[in-house]
Amino acid sequence: MAFDQSAGTTDAAFDASPDVLTATAQGHLRTIIERLERLEEDKQTVMTDMKEVFAEAKGEGYDVKVLRKVIRIRKQDKAKRLEEEAILDLYLSALGEV
């Protein structure tokens, strides 16, 4: 084993240090970062497309805020949504709002 005079350690100890990545780990890290960057680009493209569709819907007279709510509701599990609506109705009626 060679001795690293600047760090005062052997090469094996230097390679095993948690502060240093092996060539394989560096390559894997680079791959992960590049994939995430591509996904971020794709996300921006999708967000731009969604913005255009919402603008189109607004131009046709649809309420964008309500469209967003419809999308959020449709994502929910039906049973969970019905339970939340029942609780909401209960709370509102208890407050005299219904």
N, C-alpha and C positions, 0 to 999 in steps of 0.2 A: 504494500500500500504506500502510495506517495503521501508526503506530508505537505499540507497547505500552510505555508508559513504565515500568510496574511491572516488566516482565521485561526491558526493553531490547532487544526484538526486534520485527520486523515481524509482521503478522498471518500472512503466508504461512509464515514460519519457525516461528511458534507452532503453526500447524496441522500442520506437518510433523514436529513434535517427537514422539519415540517415547513421551513421557510423557502425551500427550493423544490421546484417541480422537475420531474424527470422529463426527458424528451417526449416520451409517450404521453405523459400527463399534459405537457404543453400543447401537443398536437390535439389531444382530446378537448382541451379547454378552448383552443382556437376554433375547432369545429362547432362546439356548443355556441360560442359567441357569434360565429357567422350565421348559424341557423337562427338564432334569436334576432339578429339584425335583419335577415330576410323576412322573418315573421313580422317584425315591426314594420317593414316596408309594406307587406301585404295588408297589415292592419290599417295602415294609413290609406291604402287604396280602397279598402272596404268602407272606411269611415267617409271618404270622399264620395263614394257611390251612394251611401246611405243619405248623406246630406243632399245630394242631387234628387233622390227619390222623395225625400221629405219636402224639398222645395217644389217639386212637381205636384205632390199631393196638396200642398198649401195653395198652389196656383189654381188647382181644380176646386178649391173651396173646403177642403178637409181641415179639421182642427188638428194640428201636428201634436199638440200636447195630449190630446185624447188618443191619437194613433199610437203614441209612445206607451200610454197606459194600457191600451189593448194588447200591444206586443208583450208588455211585462206580465199582464194577466194570463195570456195564452201560454207563457213559459211555465207557469205554476201548475203544480199537481191539482187536479180538479177537486179532490176531497179536501186538500189543505186550503184551497181558495174558498170553498164553501164554508169551511169551519171559520176562517178569518172573517168572512162576510157576516156570518151569524153573530160572532162576537162583536163586530163593529156595530151591527144593528142593535144588539143588546145595550152596548155602551151609549149609543146615540139616543135610544129610547129612554134610558135611565136619566139622561141629561135633558130630556124633553125636546130633543132636536128632530125627532121623527114624527 
